[in-house]
Amino acid sequence: MPYDPLAKEDPDVTLPADKREIGGLGIFMTKKMMDSVRYEYRDGQNILTLKKKL
């Protein structure tokens, strides 16, 4: 089943932690730290490609 974790809106990190919804920070931090994050659904598989220049 296709699932694009990048489609969800980024959490509002300006709010205090107790005022935010639970979850979503992992993908948010990944998008901020990586140079490129791409999702595709191909051949019945979810593929999330992360690129970071070292």
C-alpha distance matrix in Angstrom:
0.0 3.8 6.5 10.0 12.6 15.3 14.8 16.4 20.2 22.3 24.3 28.0 29.7 33.1 32.8 34.1 31.6 32.5 31.7 28.2 24.9 23.6 21.0 19.9 22.8 21.1 19.1 22.2 24.5 22.4 22.5 26.3 27.1 25.3 26.8 23.5 19.9 17.3 13.5 11.9 8.8 10.7 10.8 7.3 7.7 7.8 11.6 14.0 17.5 20.5 24.0 27.3 30.8 33.0
3.8 0.0 3.8 6.6 9.8 12.0 11.5 13.6 17.3 19.5 21.8 25.4 27.2 30.5 30.6 32.2 30.0 31.2 30.2 26.5 23.5 22.5 19.6 18.0 20.8 19.2 16.6 19.5 22.0 19.8 19.5 23.2 24.3 22.4 23.6 20.2 16.6 13.9 10.1 8.6 6.1 9.1 10.5 7.8 7.3 6.1 9.4 11.4 14.8 17.8 21.2 24.5 27.9 30.5
6.5 3.8 0.0 3.8 6.2 8.9 8.7 10.3 14.1 16.0 18.2 21.8 23.5 26.9 26.9 28.5 26.2 27.5 26.5 22.8 19.9 18.9 15.9 14.2 17.0 15.6 13.1 16.0 18.5 16.7 16.4 20.1 21.4 19.9 21.5 18.3 14.5 12.5 9.0 9.0 8.0 11.5 13.5 10.9 9.4 6.7 9.3 10.0 13.7 16.0 19.6 22.6 26.2 28.6
10.0 6.6 3.8 0.0 3.8 5.4 5.6 7.9 11.4 13.2 15.9 19.4 21.1 24.4 24.9 26.7 24.7 26.4 25.2 21.5 19.0 18.4 15.2 12.7 15.2 14.0 10.8 13.2 16.0 14.1 13.2 16.9 18.4 16.9 18.2 15.0 11.4 9.4 6.3 7.6 8.3 12.0 14.8 13.1 11.1 7.7 8.9 8.4 11.6 13.6 17.0 19.9 23.4 26.1
12.6 9.8 6.2 3.8 0.0 3.8 5.5 6.2 9.4 10.4 12.8 16.4 17.7 21.2 21.6 23.2 21.2 23.0 22.1 18.2 16.0 15.1 11.7 9.0 11.4 10.2 7.2 9.8 12.5 11.0 10.6 14.2 15.7 14.8 16.8 14.2 10.5 9.8 7.9 10.3 11.5 15.1 17.9 16.0 13.5 9.8 10.4 8.6 11.6 12.6 16.0 18.4 22.1 24.5
15.3 12.0 8.9 5.4 3.8 0.0 3.8 5.5 7.7 8.6 11.8 15.1 16.5 19.8 20.8 22.8 21.3 23.5 22.2 18.4 16.8 16.5 13.3 9.9 11.7 11.0 7.3 8.6 11.6 10.2 8.6 12.0 14.1 13.1 14.4 11.8 8.4 8.0 7.2 10.2 12.4 15.9 19.2 18.0 15.5 11.8 11.5 9.2 11.2 11.8 14.7 17.0 20.4 23.1
14.8 11.5 8.7 5.6 5.5 3.8 0.0 3.8 6.4 8.9 12.1 15.2 17.3 20.2 20.9 23.3 22.0 23.7 22.0 18.3 16.4 16.8 14.2 11.2 13.7 13.7 10.4 11.2 14.6 13.8 11.9 15.0 17.5 16.6 17.7 14.9 11.8 10.8 9.3 11.4 12.9 16.7 19.8 18.3 16.6 13.2 13.7 12.1 14.5 15.4 18.2 20.6 23.9 26.8
16.4 13.6 10.3 7.9 6.2 5.5 3.8 0.0 3.8 6.4 8.8 12.1 14.4 17.4 17.6 19.9 18.6 20.1 18.3 14.6 12.7 13.3 11.0 8.2 11.1 12.0 9.3 9.6 13.4 13.4 12.0 14.6 17.4 17.3 18.9 16.8 13.7 13.5 12.3 14.7 16.0 19.8 22.7 20.9 18.9 15.4 16.1 14.2 16.7 17.0 19.9 21.8 25.2 27.8
20.2 17.3 14.1 11.4 9.4 7.7 6.4 3.8 0.0 3.8 6.4 9.0 11.7 14.3 14.8 17.5 16.8 18.5 16.3 12.9 11.8 13.3 11.6 8.7 10.8 12.7 10.3 9.1 12.9 13.8 11.9 13.6 16.9 17.4 18.8 17.2 14.7 15.2 14.8 17.5 19.2 22.9 26.1 24.4 22.4 18.9 19.1 16.8 18.7 18.4 20.8 22.2 25.3 27.9
22.3 19.5 16.0 13.2 10.4 8.6 8.9 6.4 3.8 0.0 3.8 6.5 8.4 11.3 12.4 14.9 14.2 16.5 14.7 11.2 11.0 12.2 10.3 7.2 8.0 10.3 8.4 6.1 9.7 11.3 9.6 10.6 14.0 15.1 16.9 16.0 13.9 15.3 15.6 18.8 21.0 24.5 27.8 26.2 23.8 20.1 19.8 16.9 18.3 17.3 19.4 20.2 23.3 25.6
24.3 21.8 18.2 15.9 12.8 11.8 12.1 8.8 6.4 3.8 0.0 3.8 5.8 8.8 9.0 11.3 10.6 12.7 10.9 7.5 7.8 9.4 8.5 6.5 7.0 10.3 9.8 7.4 10.3 12.9 12.1 12.4 15.5 17.3 19.5 19.0 17.1 18.7 18.8 22.1 23.9 27.5 30.6 28.7 26.3 22.6 22.5 19.6 21.2 19.9 22.0 22.5 25.5 27.4
28.0 25.4 21.8 19.4 16.4 15.1 15.2 12.1 9.0 6.5 3.8 0.0 3.8 5.4 6.0 9.1 9.7 11.9 9.6 7.2 9.1 11.4 11.5 10.0 9.8 13.3 13.1 10.1 12.4 15.4 14.3 13.8 17.1 19.3 21.2 21.2 19.7 21.6 22.1 25.4 27.4 31.0 34.1 32.4 29.9 26.2 26.0 23.0 24.2 22.7 24.4 24.4 27.2 29.0
29.7 27.2 23.5 21.1 17.7 16.5 17.3 14.4 11.7 8.4 5.8 3.8 0.0 3.8 5.3 7.4 7.9 11.1 9.8 7.8 10.3 11.8 11.7 10.5 8.8 12.3 12.9 9.6 10.7 14.2 13.8 12.4 15.3 18.1 20.3 20.8 19.7 22.2 23.1 26.6 28.8 32.2 35.4 33.7 31.0 27.2 26.6 23.4 24.2 22.2 23.6 23.1 25.7 27.1
33.1 30.5 26.9 24.4 21.2 19.8 20.2 17.4 14.3 11.3 8.8 5.4 3.8 0.0 3.8 6.6 8.9 11.5 9.9 9.2 12.4 14.5 15.1 14.1 12.6 16.1 16.6 13.2 14.2 17.7 17.0 15.2 18.1 21.0 22.8 23.7 22.9 25.3 26.4 29.8 32.1 35.6 38.8 37.2 34.5 30.8 30.2 26.9 27.7 25.5 26.7 25.9 28.2 29.6
32.8 30.6 26.9 24.9 21.6 20.8 20.9 17.6 14.8 12.4 9.0 6.0 5.3 3.8 0.0 3.8 6.4 8.1 6.1 6.4 10.0 12.3 13.8 13.8 12.8 16.6 17.5 14.6 15.8 19.4 19.1 17.7 20.5 23.4 25.6 26.1 24.9 27.1 27.7 31.0 32.9 36.5 39.5 37.6 35.0 31.3 31.2 28.1 29.3 27.4 28.9 28.4 30.9 32.2
34.1 32.2 28.5 26.7 23.2 22.8 23.3 19.9 17.5 14.9 11.3 9.1 7.4 6.6 3.8 0.0 3.8 5.5 5.4 6.7 10.4 11.9 13.9 14.6 13.3 16.8 18.5 16.0 16.6 20.2 20.6 19.2 21.5 24.6 27.1 27.9 26.6 29.0 29.5 32.9 34.7 38.2 41.0 39.0 36.3 32.7 32.5 29.4 30.6 28.6 30.2 29.4 32.0 32.9
31.6 30.0 26.2 24.7 21.2 21.3 22.0 18.6 16.8 14.2 10.6 9.7 7.9 8.9 6.4 3.8 0.0 3.8 5.5 5.5 8.3 8.9 10.9 12.2 10.9 14.2 16.4 14.5 14.9 18.4 19.4 18.4 20.3 23.4 26.3 26.8 25.2 27.5 27.8 31.1 32.7 36.1 38.7 36.5 33.7 30.2 30.2 27.2 28.7 26.7 28.6 28.1 30.8 31.6
32.5 31.2 27.5 26.4 23.0 23.5 23.7 20.1 18.5 16.5 12.7 11.9 11.1 11.5 8.1 5.5 3.8 0.0 3.8 5.7 8.1 9.0 12.0 14.1 13.6 16.9 19.0 17.5 18.3 21.6 22.6 21.9 23.9 26.8 29.7 30.0 28.2 30.2 30.1 33.2 34.4 38.0 40.4 37.9 35.4 32.0 32.4 29.6 31.4 29.8 31.9 31.5 34.4 35.2
31.7 30.2 26.5 25.2 22.1 22.2 22.0 18.3 16.3 14.7 10.9 9.6 9.8 9.9 6.1 5.4 5.5 3.8 0.0 3.8 6.9 9.3 12.2 13.7 13.8 17.4 18.8 17.0 18.5 21.7 22.1 21.5 24.1 26.7 29.3 29.4 27.5 29.3 29.1 32.1 33.5 37.1 39.7 37.3 34.9 31.5 31.9 29.3 31.1 29.7 31.8 31.7 34.6 35.8
28.2 26.5 22.8 21.5 18.2 18.4 18.3 14.6 12.9 11.2 7.5 7.2 7.8 9.2 6.4 6.7 5.5 5.7 3.8 0.0 3.8 6.4 8.8 10.0 10.3 13.9 15.1 13.4 15.3 18.3 18.6 18.5 21.1 23.5 26.1 25.9 23.9 25.5 25.3 28.3 29.7 33.3 35.9 33.5 31.1 27.7 28.1 25.5 27.4 26.0 28.3 28.4 31.5 32.8
24.9 23.5 19.9 19.0 16.0 16.8 16.4 12.7 11.8 11.0 7.8 9.1 10.3 12.4 10.0 10.4 8.3 8.1 6.9 3.8 0.0 3.8 6.4 8.2 9.8 13.0 14.0 13.2 15.4 17.9 18.4 19.0 21.5 23.4 26.2 25.5 23.0 24.2 23.5 26.2 27.2 30.8 33.2 30.6 28.4 25.1 25.9 23.6 25.9 25.1 27.7 28.3 31.6 33.1
23.6 22.5 18.9 18.4 15.1 16.5 16.8 13.3 13.3 12.2 9.4 11.4 11.8 14.5 12.3 11.9 8.9 9.0 9.3 6.4 3.8 0.0 3.8 7.0 8.5 10.9 12.7 12.7 14.4 16.6 17.8 18.6 20.5 22.4 25.5 24.9 22.2 23.5 22.7 25.4 26.2 29.6 31.8 29.2 26.7 23.5 24.3 22.1 24.5 23.6 26.4 27.0 30.4 31.6
21.0 19.6 15.9 15.2 11.7 13.3 14.2 11.0 11.6 10.3 8.5 11.5 11.7 15.1 13.8 13.9 10.9 12.0 12.2 8.8 6.4 3.8 0.0 3.8 5.8 7.5 9.1 9.7 11.5 13.2 14.6 15.9 17.5 19.1 22.3 21.5 18.7 20.0 19.1 21.9 22.9 26.2 28.5 26.0 23.4 20.1 20.7 18.4 20.7 19.9 22.9 23.6 27.1 28.4
19.9 18.0 14.2 12.7 9.0 9.9 11.2 8.2 8.7 7.2 6.5 10.0 10.5 14.1 13.8 14.6 12.2 14.1 13.7 10.0 8.2 7.0 3.8 0.0 3.8 5.6 5.9 6.3 8.8 10.3 11.1 12.6 14.6 16.0 18.9 17.9 15.2 16.6 16.0 19.1 20.5 23.9 26.5 24.4 21.6 18.1 18.3 15.7 17.8 16.9 19.7 20.6 24.1 25.7
22.8 20.8 17.0 15.2 11.4 11.7 13.7 11.1 10.8 8.0 7.0 9.8 8.8 12.6 12.8 13.3 10.9 13.6 13.8 10.3 9.8 8.5 5.8 3.8 0.0 3.8 5.6 4.9 5.9 8.4 9.8 10.4 12.0 14.1 17.2 17.1 14.9 17.1 17.3 20.7 22.5 25.8 28.5 26.6 23.6 20.0 19.5 16.4 17.9 16.2 18.6 18.7 22.0 23.3
21.1 19.2 15.6 14.0 10.2 11.0 13.7 12.0 12.7 10.3 10.3 13.3 12.3 16.1 16.6 16.8 14.2 16.9 17.4 13.9 13.0 10.9 7.5 5.6 3.8 0.0 3.8 5.4 5.3 6.1 8.7 10.0 10.6 12.1 15.6 15.2 12.9 15.1 15.3 18.7 20.4 23.4 26.0 24.3 21.0 17.5 16.7 13.6 15.0 13.3 15.9 16.2 19.7 20.9
19.1 16.6 13.1 10.8 7.2 7.3 10.4 9.3 10.3 8.4 9.8 13.1 12.9 16.6 17.5 18.5 16.4 19.0 18.8 15.1 14.0 12.7 9.1 5.9 5.6 3.8 0.0 3.8 5.5 5.0 6.1 8.6 9.9 10.5 13.5 12.5 9.8 11.7 11.9 15.4 17.4 20.5 23.4 21.9 18.7 15.0 14.2 10.9 12.4 11.1 13.9 14.9 18.5 20.3
22.2 19.5 16.0 13.2 9.8 8.6 11.2 9.6 9.1 6.1 7.4 10.1 9.6 13.2 14.6 16.0 14.5 17.5 17.0 13.4 13.2 12.7 9.7 6.3 4.9 5.4 3.8 0.0 3.8 5.5 5.3 6.4 8.8 10.3 13.0 12.6 10.7 13.2 14.1 17.7 20.1 23.3 26.4 25.1 22.1 18.3 17.3 13.8 14.7 12.9 14.9 15.3 18.5 20.4
24.5 22.0 18.5 16.0 12.5 11.6 14.6 13.4 12.9 9.7 10.3 12.4 10.7 14.2 15.8 16.6 14.9 18.3 18.5 15.3 15.4 14.4 11.5 8.8 5.9 5.3 5.5 3.8 0.0 3.8 5.4 5.0 6.1 8.6 11.8 12.4 11.2 14.4 15.8 19.5 22.1 24.9 27.9 26.8 23.5 19.8 18.3 14.6 14.8 12.2 13.7 13.3 16.4 17.7
22.4 19.8 16.7 14.1 11.0 10.2 13.8 13.4 13.8 11.3 12.9 15.4 14.2 17.7 19.4 20.2 18.4 21.6 21.7 18.3 17.9 16.6 13.2 10.3 8.4 6.1 5.0 5.5 3.8 0.0 3.8 5.4 5.2 6.0 9.5 9.5 8.1 11.2 12.9 16.5 19.2 21.7 24.7 23.9 20.4 16.9 15.0 11.2 11.1 8.4 10.3 10.4 13.9 15.4
22.5 19.5 16.4 13.2 10.6 8.6 11.9 12.0 11.9 9.6 12.1 14.3 13.8 17.0 19.1 20.6 19.4 22.6 22.1 18.6 18.4 17.8 14.6 11.1 9.8 8.7 6.1 5.3 5.4 3.8 0.0 3.8 5.6 5.6 7.8 7.4 6.3 9.5 11.6 15.4 18.4 21.2 24.5 23.9 20.7 17.1 15.1 11.4 11.0 8.7 10.1 10.6 13.8 16.1
26.3 23.2 20.1 16.9 14.2 12.0 15.0 14.6 13.6 10.6 12.4 13.8 12.4 15.2 17.7 19.2 18.4 21.9 21.5 18.5 19.0 18.6 15.9 12.6 10.4 10.0 8.6 6.4 5.0 5.4 3.8 0.0 3.8 5.9 7.9 9.2 9.4 12.9 15.3 19.1 22.2 24.9 28.2 27.7 24.5 20.9 18.7 15.0 14.2 11.2 11.6 10.9 13.4 15.4
27.1 24.3 21.4 18.4 15.7 14.1 17.5 17.4 16.9 14.0 15.5 17.1 15.3 18.1 20.5 21.5 20.3 23.9 24.1 21.1 21.5 20.5 17.5 14.6 12.0 10.6 9.9 8.8 6.1 5.2 5.6 3.8 0.0 3.8 6.8 8.9 9.6 13.4 16.0 19.7 22.8 25.0 28.2 27.9 24.4 21.0 18.5 14.7 13.3 9.8 9.6 8.0 10.5 12.0
25.3 22.4 19.9 16.9 14.8 13.1 16.6 17.3 17.4 15.1 17.3 19.3 18.1 21.0 23.4 24.6 23.4 26.8 26.7 23.5 23.4 22.4 19.1 16.0 14.1 12.1 10.5 10.3 8.6 6.0 5.6 5.9 3.8 0.0 3.8 5.4 6.6 10.4 13.4 16.8 20.1 22.0 25.2 25.3 21.9 18.7 15.8 12.1 10.1 6.6 6.0 5.2 8.3 10.6
26.8 23.6 21.5 18.2 16.8 14.4 17.7 18.9 18.8 16.9 19.5 21.2 20.3 22.8 25.6 27.1 26.3 29.7 29.3 26.1 26.2 25.5 22.3 18.9 17.2 15.6 13.5 13.0 11.8 9.5 7.8 7.9 6.8 3.8 0.0 3.8 7.0 10.3 13.9 17.0 20.6 22.2 25.6 26.1 23.0 20.0 16.8 13.4 10.8 7.8 5.7 5.1 6.9 10.1
23.5 20.2 18.3 15.0 14.2 11.8 14.9 16.8 17.2 16.0 19.0 21.2 20.8 23.7 26.1 27.9 26.8 30.0 29.4 25.9 25.5 24.9 21.5 17.9 17.1 15.2 12.5 12.6 12.4 9.5 7.4 9.2 8.9 5.4 3.8 0.0 3.8 6.6 10.3 13.3 16.9 18.6 22.0 22.6 19.6 16.7 13.5 10.4 7.9 5.8 5.0 6.9 9.3 12.8
19.9 16.6 14.5 11.4 10.5 8.4 11.8 13.7 14.7 13.9 17.1 19.7 19.7 22.9 24.9 26.6 25.2 28.2 27.5 23.9 23.0 22.2 18.7 15.2 14.9 12.9 9.8 10.7 11.2 8.1 6.3 9.4 9.6 6.6 7.0 3.8 0.0 3.8 7.0 10.4 13.9 16.0 19.4 19.6 16.5 13.3 10.5 7.1 5.7 4.7 6.5 9.1 12.3 15.3
17.3 13.9 12.5 9.4 9.8 8.0 10.8 13.5 15.2 15.3 18.7 21.6 22.2 25.3 27.1 29.0 27.5 30.2 29.3 25.5 24.2 23.5 20.0 16.6 17.1 15.1 11.7 13.2 14.4 11.2 9.5 12.9 13.4 10.4 10.3 6.6 3.8 0.0 3.8 6.8 10.4 12.5 16.1 16.5 13.8 10.8 8.1 5.7 5.1 6.7 8.8 12.1 15.0 18.2
13.5 10.1 9.0 6.3 7.9 7.2 9.3 12.3 14.8 15.6 18.8 22.1 23.1 26.4 27.7 29.5 27.8 30.1 29.1 25.3 23.5 22.7 19.1 16.0 17.3 15.3 11.9 14.1 15.8 12.9 11.6 15.3 16.0 13.4 13.9 10.3 7.0 3.8 0.0 3.8 7.0 9.7 13.3 13.1 10.6 7.4 5.7 4.6 6.3 9.0 11.8 15.3 18.4 21.3
11.9 8.6 9.0 7.6 10.3 10.2 11.4 14.7 17.5 18.8 22.1 25.4 26.6 29.8 31.0 32.9 31.1 33.2 32.1 28.3 26.2 25.4 21.9 19.1 20.7 18.7 15.4 17.7 19.5 16.5 15.4 19.1 19.7 16.8 17.0 13.3 10.4 6.8 3.8 0.0 3.8 6.2 9.9 10.2 8.3 6.2 5.3 6.6 8.4 11.8 14.4 18.0 20.9 23.9
8.8 6.1 8.0 8.3 11.5 12.4 12.9 16.0 19.2 21.0 23.9 27.4 28.8 32.1 32.9 34.7 32.7 34.4 33.5 29.7 27.2 26.2 22.9 20.5 22.5 20.4 17.4 20.1 22.1 19.2 18.4 22.2 22.8 20.1 20.6 16.9 13.9 10.4 7.0 3.8 0.0 3.8 6.9 6.6 5.5 4.7 6.0 8.7 11.2 14.7 17.6 21.3 24.2 27.0
10.7 9.1 11.5 12.0 15.1 15.9 16.7 19.8 22.9 24.5 27.5 31.0 32.2 35.6 36.5 38.2 36.1 38.0 37.1 33.3 30.8 29.6 26.2 23.9 25.8 23.4 20.5 23.3 24.9 21.7 21.2 24.9 25.0 22.0 22.2 18.6 16.0 12.5 9.7 6.2 3.8 0.0 3.8 5.5 5.4 6.7 7.3 10.7 12.3 16.1 18.6 22.4 25.0 27.7
10.8 10.5 13.5 14.8 17.9 19.2 19.8 22.7 26.1 27.8 30.6 34.1 35.4 38.8 39.5 41.0 38.7 40.4 39.7 35.9 33.2 31.8 28.5 26.5 28.5 26.0 23.4 26.4 27.9 24.7 24.5 28.2 28.2 25.2 25.6 22.0 19.4 16.1 13.3 9.9 6.9 3.8 0.0 3.8 5.6 8.6 9.8 13.6 15.3 19.1 21.5 25.3 27.9 30.3
7.3 7.8 10.9 13.1 16.0 18.0 18.3 20.9 24.4 26.2 28.7 32.4 33.7 37.2 37.6 39.0 36.5 37.9 37.3 33.5 30.6 29.2 26.0 24.4 26.6 24.3 21.9 25.1 26.8 23.9 23.9 27.7 27.9 25.3 26.1 22.6 19.6 16.5 13.1 10.2 6.6 5.5 3.8 0.0 3.8 7.0 9.6 13.2 15.8 19.4 22.4 26.0 28.9 31.2
7.7 7.3 9.4 11.1 13.5 15.5 16.6 18.9 22.4 23.8 26.3 29.9 31.0 34.5 35.0 36.3 33.7 35.4 34.9 31.1 28.4 26.7 23.4 21.6 23.6 21.0 18.7 22.1 23.5 20.4 20.7 24.5 24.4 21.9 23.0 19.6 16.5 13.8 10.6 8.3 5.5 5.4 5.6 3.8 0.0 3.8 6.2 9.8 12.4 15.9 19.0 22.5 25.6 27.8
7.8 6.1 6.7 7.7 9.8 11.8 13.2 15.4 18.9 20.1 22.6 26.2 27.2 30.8 31.3 32.7 30.2 32.0 31.5 27.7 25.1 23.5 20.1 18.1 20.0 17.5 15.0 18.3 19.8 16.9 17.1 20.9 21.0 18.7 20.0 16.7 13.3 10.8 7.4 6.2 4.7 6.7 8.6 7.0 3.8 0.0 3.8 6.7 9.9 13.2 16.5 19.9 23.2 25.5
11.6 9.4 9.3 8.9 10.4 11.5 13.7 16.1 19.1 19.8 22.5 26.0 26.6 30.2 31.2 32.5 30.2 32.4 31.9 28.1 25.9 24.3 20.7 18.3 19.5 16.7 14.2 17.3 18.3 15.0 15.1 18.7 18.5 15.8 16.8 13.5 10.5 8.1 5.7 5.3 6.0 7.3 9.8 9.6 6.2 3.8 0.0 3.8 6.3 9.8 13.0 16.5 19.6 21.9
14.0 11.4 10.0 8.4 8.6 9.2 12.1 14.2 16.8 16.9 19.6 23.0 23.4 26.9 28.1 29.4 27.2 29.6 29.3 25.5 23.6 22.1 18.4 15.7 16.4 13.6 10.9 13.8 14.6 11.2 11.4 15.0 14.7 12.1 13.4 10.4 7.1 5.7 4.6 6.6 8.7 10.7 13.6 13.2 9.8 6.7 3.8 0.0 3.8 6.6 10.1 13.4 16.8 19.1
17.5 14.8 13.7 11.6 11.6 11.2 14.5 16.7 18.7 18.3 21.2 24.2 24.2 27.7 29.3 30.6 28.7 31.4 31.1 27.4 25.9 24.5 20.7 17.8 17.9 15.0 12.4 14.7 14.8 11.1 11.0 14.2 13.3 10.1 10.8 7.9 5.7 5.1 6.3 8.4 11.2 12.3 15.3 15.8 12.4 9.9 6.3 3.8 0.0 3.8 6.7 10.2 13.4 15.9
20.5 17.8 16.0 13.6 12.6 11.8 15.4 17.0 18.4 17.3 19.9 22.7 22.2 25.5 27.4 28.6 26.7 29.8 29.7 26.0 25.1 23.6 19.9 16.9 16.2 13.3 11.1 12.9 12.2 8.4 8.7 11.2 9.8 6.6 7.8 5.8 4.7 6.7 9.0 11.8 14.7 16.1 19.1 19.4 15.9 13.2 9.8 6.6 3.8 0.0 3.8 6.8 10.3 12.7
24.0 21.2 19.6 17.0 16.0 14.7 18.2 19.9 20.8 19.4 22.0 24.4 23.6 26.7 28.9 30.2 28.6 31.9 31.8 28.3 27.7 26.4 22.9 19.7 18.6 15.9 13.9 14.9 13.7 10.3 10.1 11.6 9.6 6.0 5.7 5.0 6.5 8.8 11.8 14.4 17.6 18.6 21.5 22.4 19.0 16.5 13.0 10.1 6.7 3.8 0.0 3.8 6.7 9.5
27.3 24.5 22.6 19.9 18.4 17.0 20.6 21.8 22.2 20.2 22.5 24.4 23.1 25.9 28.4 29.4 28.1 31.5 31.7 28.4 28.3 27.0 23.6 20.6 18.7 16.2 14.9 15.3 13.3 10.4 10.6 10.9 8.0 5.2 5.1 6.9 9.1 12.1 15.3 18.0 21.3 22.4 25.3 26.0 22.5 19.9 16.5 13.4 10.2 6.8 3.8 0.0 3.8 6.2
30.8 27.9 26.2 23.4 22.1 20.4 23.9 25.2 25.3 23.3 25.5 27.2 25.7 28.2 30.9 32.0 30.8 34.4 34.6 31.5 31.6 30.4 27.1 24.1 22.0 19.7 18.5 18.5 16.4 13.9 13.8 13.4 10.5 8.3 6.9 9.3 12.3 15.0 18.4 20.9 24.2 25.0 27.9 28.9 25.6 23.2 19.6 16.8 13.4 10.3 6.7 3.8 0.0 3.8
33.0 30.5 28.6 26.1 24.5 23.1 26.8 27.8 27.9 25.6 27.4 29.0 27.1 29.6 32.2 32.9 31.6 35.2 35.8 32.8 33.1 31.6 28.4 25.7 23.3 20.9 20.3 20.4 17.7 15.4 16.1 15.4 12.0 10.6 10.1 12.8 15.3 18.2 21.3 23.9 27.0 27.7 30.3 31.2 27.8 25.5 21.9 19.1 15.9 12.7 9.5 6.2 3.8 0.0
